[in-house]
Amino acid sequence: MTTPTRDRADDRRRRPVHDTDATSGSGSAPGPDAPLLSVRDLHVHFRRGKEILRAVDGVSFDLHAGRALAVVGESGSGKTVTARSLLRLLPRNARIADGQVWFNHAAGSRDGDQHANRGDRPGGRGRRDRGAAGPRDLLRLGEREMRRVRGRNIGMVFQNAMEAMNPTLTLERQLTEHLLWHGICGKAEARDRAVRALGDVGIPEPERRIRTYPFQLSGGMRQRAMIAMAMLTQPALLIADEPTTAVDVTVQRQILDLLVEVKNRGTGIVMITHDLGVARYFCDDVVVMYAGRVVERASTPDLLDTPRHPYSVGLLGSCVEIGDRGRALAPIQGAPPDLARRPQGCAFHPRCGMAEAPRCLTDQPLLPLGGDGSGGTGGREAACWKVVPDA
Ligand SMILES: Nc1ncnc2c1ncn2[C@@H]1O[C@H](COP(=O)(O)OP(=O)(O)OP(=O)(O)O)[C@@H](O)[C@H]1O
């Protein structure tokens, strides 16, 4: 168990917010053996009138190739804003104020330069894919380069396929254009690849279905089509934001099984979920977010069976998992803080039965900057002065 420490992030947090777009991060680049994804001290702000809403406030985690990381937490804890920051797909009123997002494409790449540009796409004709060159900080790429990474090296799957797909275009148009834009293959091959991709995700009669529009498919089928589109370029990293929330349990299981296959082929997956059952079934590691911060990182069994942060304990106590029949639910009392007026000390202290004055009320416990809770820093970590002891 790592004890909470004050570290360099603490000093950073006291610095004024920058007006530039995330250009202040000063951490050195990780080496070539770095994890597939290393998020370091990420800060994302929204402006609300004269106030700054700190939606993501110093988030750090690692993800290795072929592993899945669950990001869990109550509504409004910053899960989606964190995920979208990795792709720099944020609302206009959001600002990435600080941090680094190191993406080590080579750590998870199976496409690498095998999909090197064929000269038939509008984005970056004829150049080699520089994604395999080693860790790059996605927050510092030019927009043009970022567009190449997005959708090609990093796939996205959202809760609602309609959000990701164009309702006015057939699957054929969308899938083939995706391949062509990213220079994966030429026109002649694109249709075959697209049909194969639909078949791979279990869409029956893919030759026929490829001519349909997204609204002509069932919800489950649309989710599969979205996964097929996300996986067309064999991305090294997949970001999945509640991919099974809008479908029934049978389809949920099928989609999770599909994602297990994706993971087993070496893709790293960041999975945003409310559903601890999904995390248990699918994810290797978990980070728990509260009020824009990671409060606990651990392997999935450690986190779900013996949570250490009082907030994680409360979160688990208020959720139902399969096999929980008869267990009384114990919702966490109170509500998360207004992110523009975070309480001093531990943000969870007003709701925490273990909080003790003066420390929990005055000092913010922080996690070390790096780590995936399961290996990166050698163990599980909880940002709490009063971690729950072993049972
Ligand atoms: N467009 C926006 N404008 C202002 N504030 C926003 C906007 N989008 C998100 N926020 C703020 O950012 C915080 C984090 O939101 P986020 O969507 O990441 O939460 P979440 O943990 O994903 O919640 P949920 O599980 O409900 O999706 C929220 O508390 C919200 O107040």
The ligand as an SDF file (V2000), in Angstrom:
LIG
                    3D

 31 33  0  0  0  0  0  0  0  0999 V2000
  -20.3550   21.5020  -21.2840 N   0  0  0  0  0  0  0  0  0  0  0  0
  -20.1410   21.6990  -19.9830 C   0  0  0  0  0  0  0  0  0  0  0  0
  -20.2200   22.9480  -19.4350 N   0  0  0  0  0  0  0  0  0  0  0  0
  -19.9650   23.1580  -18.1270 C   0  0  0  0  0  0  0  0  0  0  0  0
  -19.6390   22.1830  -17.2750 N   0  0  0  0  0  0  0  0  0  0  0  0
  -19.5580   20.9270  -17.7430 C   0  0  0  0  0  0  0  0  0  0  0  0
  -19.8060   20.6170  -19.1130 C   0  0  0  0  0  0  0  0  0  0  0  0
  -19.6350   19.2770  -19.2880 N   0  0  0  0  0  0  0  0  0  0  0  0
  -19.2960   18.7910  -18.0760 C   0  0  0  0  0  0  0  0  0  0  0  0
  -19.2500   19.7690  -17.1590 N   0  0  0  0  0  0  0  0  0  0  0  0
  -18.8940   19.6260  -15.7520 C   0  0  0  0  0  0  0  0  0  0  0  0
  -17.8330   18.7130  -15.6390 O   0  0  0  0  0  0  0  0  0  0  0  0
  -18.0610   17.8280  -14.5620 C   0  0  0  0  0  0  0  0  0  0  0  0
  -17.6410   16.4510  -14.9940 C   0  0  0  0  0  0  0  0  0  0  0  0
  -18.5330   16.0020  -16.0050 O   0  0  0  0  0  0  0  0  0  0  0  0
  -18.4330   14.5540  -16.6540 P   0  0  0  0  0  0  0  0  0  0  0  0
  -19.4010   14.5170  -17.7800 O   0  0  0  0  0  0  0  0  0  0  0  0
  -17.0310   14.2480  -16.9380 O   0  0  0  0  0  0  0  0  0  0  0  0
  -18.9300   13.6370  -15.4670 O   0  0  0  0  0  0  0  0  0  0  0  0
  -19.1160   12.0590  -15.4810 P   0  0  0  0  0  0  0  0  0  0  0  0
  -18.3720   11.5360  -14.3040 O   0  0  0  0  0  0  0  0  0  0  0  0
  -18.7630   11.5130  -16.8020 O   0  0  0  0  0  0  0  0  0  0  0  0
  -20.6760   11.9660  -15.2310 O   0  0  0  0  0  0  0  0  0  0  0  0
  -21.7350   10.9460  -15.8760 P   0  0  0  0  0  0  0  0  0  0  0  0
  -21.4270    9.6340  -15.2480 O   0  0  0  0  0  0  0  0  0  0  0  0
  -23.0460   11.4930  -15.4430 O   0  0  0  0  0  0  0  0  0  0  0  0
  -21.5410   10.9520  -17.3560 O   0  0  0  0  0  0  0  0  0  0  0  0
  -19.5390   17.8810  -14.2380 C   0  0  0  0  0  0  0  0  0  0  0  0
  -19.6760   18.0510  -12.8620 O   0  0  0  0  0  0  0  0  0  0  0  0
  -20.0760   19.0680  -14.9640 C   0  0  0  0  0  0  0  0  0  0  0  0
  -20.4290   20.0390  -14.0090 O   0  0  0  0  0  0  0  0  0  0  0  0
  1  2  1  0
  2  3  1  0
  2  7  2  0
  3  4  2  0
  4  5  1  0
  5  6  2  0
  6  7  1  0
  6 10  1  0
  7  8  1  0
  8  9  2  0
  9 10  1  0
 10 11  1  0
 11 12  1  0
 11 30  1  0
 12 13  1  0
 13 14  1  0
 13 28  1  0
 14 15  1  0
 15 16  1  0
 16 17  2  0
 16 18  1  0
 16 19  1  0
 19 20  1  0
 20 21  2  0
 20 22  1  0
 20 23  1  0
 23 24  1  0
 24 25  2  0
 24 26  1  0
 24 27  1  0
 28 29  1  0
 28 30  1  0
 30 31  1  0
M  END
$$$$
